[in-house]
Amino acid sequence: MDKIDIGHHISQRYNQELEEIRNQVLAMGGLVEQQLNNALQAYSNRDAAMAEQVIKDDYQVNALEVAIDEECTQVLARRQPAAGDLRLIVSVIKTITDLERIGDETGKVAKMTTALAESGNNSEQGIEIEHLGNRVRQILHDALDAFARTDVDAALKVAQEDIKVDREYESLMRQLITYMMEDPRTIRRSLDLMWTIRALERIGDHSRNICEYVIYLVKGRDVRHISLEQMEEEAGKR
């Protein structure tokens, strides 16, 4: 497992600033993870009240993004970081952007849950969608763990799992399209479910992005927009 050292500066205050930023990112990640847990629980139980609370609480995620972004800007201006420190700040800025977007996608799951709760219809794909949601929840957890430990191996495993998420998503989309073609009365409900699984698939993508930033942070390699095999090669794991 690869590690980085953010406590190596002569200035103790600089060390503290970097550690505070890192801890704030983890706090933001924990909040986003809890929001996703609540949204998935609301979906499983068709709990419109819990779903509405998820939507209302999104402002907390947005506020943390703004606060952390400002802290990073201040460090860039005061410290003029280079090498690993600069990669850390860049990685943090990109990570919080993806966390904020995960919060947005979680809100979409909650909104669709309220619509499904109001319609009173149960989906034949309910079990499959819950399975997809649980897989995505684990991917987000593992991505945040990889960031916390700057663990390249763990980051690569998340990228592997995201491929499985994409396959499940595509399978569910095909099922829903088939249902709409066979019975037009299912179109509205199926569209709500499509938006739900699309949001879950996007959460998987954003979690993978976070892991790409971990590899960039540790290895100094930009592994965006390349295949898993190429990513493993850039990370020195092949």
C-alpha positions in Angstrom: 0.0 0.0 0.0 1.3 3.4 -1.0 1.4 6.3 1.5 2.0 10.0 1.4 3.3 12.1 4.3 1.6 15.4 4.9 3.3 16.1 8.2 6.9 16.7 6.9 7.1 20.4 6.8 9.2 22.6 9.1 6.1 24.8 9.7 3.9 23.0 12.1 1.1 25.3 11.1 1.4 24.2 7.5 1.1 20.6 8.6 -2.0 21.5 10.5 -3.6 23.3 7.6 -3.1 20.3 5.3 -4.4 17.8 7.9 -7.4 20.0 8.6 -8.3 20.1 4.9 -7.9 16.3 4.7 -10.2 15.9 7.7 -12.8 18.2 6.3 -12.9 16.1 3.1 -13.4 13.0 5.2 -16.2 14.7 7.1 -17.9 15.8 3.9 -17.5 12.2 2.6 -19.1 10.9 5.7 -22.0 13.2 5.3 -22.5 12.3 1.7 -22.3 8.6 2.6 -25.0 9.0 5.3 -27.2 10.9 2.8 -26.9 8.0 0.4 -27.7 5.5 3.1 -30.8 7.5 4.1 -31.9 7.8 0.5 -31.6 4.1 -0.1 -33.5 3.3 3.1 -36.2 5.7 2.0 -36.4 4.0 -1.3 -36.6 0.5 0.2 -39.4 1.6 2.6 -41.1 4.1 0.2 -40.6 6.6 3.0 -41.5 10.0 1.5 -40.7 11.9 4.7 -37.2 10.5 4.9 -36.7 11.2 1.2 -37.8 14.8 1.7 -35.3 15.2 4.6 -32.5 13.9 2.3 -33.4 16.6 -0.2 -33.5 19.4 2.5 -30.1 18.3 4.0 -28.3 18.7 0.7 -27.4 22.3 1.7 -24.9 20.9 4.2 -23.0 19.1 1.5 -22.9 22.3 -0.6 -21.7 24.4 2.3 -18.8 22.0 3.0 -17.8 22.1 -0.6 -17.6 25.9 -0.5 -15.7 26.0 2.8 -13.1 23.4 1.8 -12.6 25.1 -1.6 -12.0 28.4 0.2 -9.4 26.7 2.5 -7.6 25.2 -0.5 -7.5 28.6 -2.2 -6.0 30.1 1.0 -3.3 27.5 1.1 -2.5 28.0 -2.6 -2.2 31.7 -2.0 -0.2 31.6 1.3 2.0 28.5 0.9 2.5 28.2 -2.9 2.7 24.4 -2.6 4.7 22.3 -5.0 5.1 18.6 -5.8 3.1 16.3 -3.5 1.5 19.2 -1.6 0.2 20.7 -4.8 -1.2 17.3 -5.9 -2.9 17.0 -2.6 -4.7 20.3 -2.9 -5.6 19.6 -6.6 -6.9 16.2 -5.6 -9.0 17.6 -2.7 -10.6 20.3 -5.0 -11.5 17.6 -7.5 -12.7 15.2 -4.8 -15.1 17.6 -3.1 -16.5 18.5 -6.5 -17.4 14.8 -7.1 -18.7 14.5 -3.5 -21.0 17.4 -4.1 -22.2 15.8 -7.3 -22.8 12.6 -5.5 -25.0 14.6 -3.1 -26.9 15.9 -6.1 -27.5 12.4 -7.5 -28.5 11.2 -4.0 -31.1 14.0 -4.0 -32.4 12.7 -7.4 -32.9 9.2 -5.8 -34.8 10.8 -3.0 -37.0 12.9 -5.4 -37.8 9.7 -7.4 -38.6 8.0 -4.1 -41.2 10.6 -3.2 -42.8 10.2 -6.7 -42.9 6.4 -6.3 -44.3 6.6 -2.8 -47.1 8.9 -4.0 -48.0 6.6 -6.9 -48.2 3.6 -4.6 -46.8 1.3 -7.3 -44.3 -1.4 -6.4 -41.6 -2.2 -9.0 -41.0 -5.7 -10.2 -37.3 -4.6 -10.4 -37.3 -3.5 -6.7 -34.9 -6.2 -5.6 -32.5 -5.6 -8.4 -32.5 -1.8 -7.8 -31.9 -2.3 -4.1 -29.0 -4.6 -5.0 -27.6 -1.9 -7.3 -28.0 0.7 -4.6 -26.2 -1.5 -2.1 -23.3 -2.1 -4.5 -23.0 1.7 -5.1 -23.1 2.4 -1.4 -20.2 0.0 -0.9 -18.2 1.6 -3.8 -18.6 5.0 -2.2 -17.5 3.7 1.2 -14.5 2.0 -0.4 -13.6 5.1 -2.4 -13.6 7.2 0.7 -11.5 4.6 2.5 -9.0 4.6 -0.3 -8.8 8.4 0.0 -8.4 8.3 3.7 -5.6 5.7 3.5 -4.1 7.0 0.2 -4.4 3.3 -0.9 -3.8 2.8 -4.6 -4.7 -0.9 -4.4 -8.1 -0.1 -2.9 -8.6 2.6 -5.4 -8.1 0.1 -8.3 -10.6 -2.3 -6.7 -13.2 0.4 -6.7 -12.6 1.0 -10.5 -13.1 -2.8 -11.0 -16.4 -2.7 -9.0 -17.7 0.3 -11.0 -17.6 -1.9 -14.1 -20.0 -4.3 -12.4 -22.3 -1.3 -11.5 -22.3 -0.3 -15.2 -23.3 -3.8 -16.2 -26.2 -4.0 -13.7 -27.4 -0.6 -14.8 -27.5 -1.6 -18.4 -29.4 -4.8 -17.6 -32.0 -2.9 -15.6 -32.4 -0.3 -18.3 -33.1 -3.0 -20.9 -35.7 -4.6 -18.6 -37.5 -1.3 -18.1 -37.5 -0.5 -21.8 -39.0 -3.9 -22.5 -41.7 -3.3 -19.9 -42.6 0.1 -21.5 -42.8 -1.5 -25.0 -45.0 -4.3 -23.8 -47.3 -2.2 -21.6 -47.5 1.6 -22.2 -49.3 1.9 -18.8 -45.9 1.3 -17.1 -44.2 4.2 -18.9 -44.4 6.8 -16.1 -43.3 4.4 -13.4 -40.6 3.0 -15.5 -39.2 6.5 -16.3 -39.1 7.3 -12.6 -37.1 4.1 -12.0 -34.8 4.9 -14.9 -34.0 8.2 -13.3 -33.3 6.4 -10.0 -30.9 3.8 -11.5 -29.2 6.5 -13.6 -28.5 8.5 -10.5 -27.1 5.4 -8.8 -24.9 4.6 -11.8 -23.6 8.2 -11.7 -22.7 7.9 -8.1 -20.6 4.9 -9.0 -18.8 7.0 -11.7 -18.1 9.8 -9.2 -16.8 7.3 -6.7 -14.4 6.0 -9.4 -13.3 9.5 -10.1 -12.3 9.9 -6.4 -10.2 6.9 -6.7 -8.5 8.2 -9.9 -7.5 11.3 -7.8 -6.0 9.0 -5.2 -3.8 7.4 -7.8 -2.9 10.9 -9.1 -2.1 12.0 -5.6 0.2 9.0 -4.7 1.7 8.2 -8.1 1.5 11.6 -9.9 -0.2 9.9 -12.8 -3.4 11.2 -14.5 -5.5 8.1 -15.0 -8.7 9.8 -16.2 -10.5 8.6 -19.4 -8.4 5.4 -19.8 -9.3 1.7 -19.4 -8.9 -0.2 -16.2 -5.9 -2.1 -17.7 -4.2 1.2 -18.6 -5.0 2.5 -15.1 -3.3 -0.5 -13.5 -0.2 0.0 -15.7 0.0 3.7 -14.8 -0.4 2.8 -11.1 2.5 0.3 -11.4 0.3 -2.7 -10.6 0.8 -4.6 -13.9 
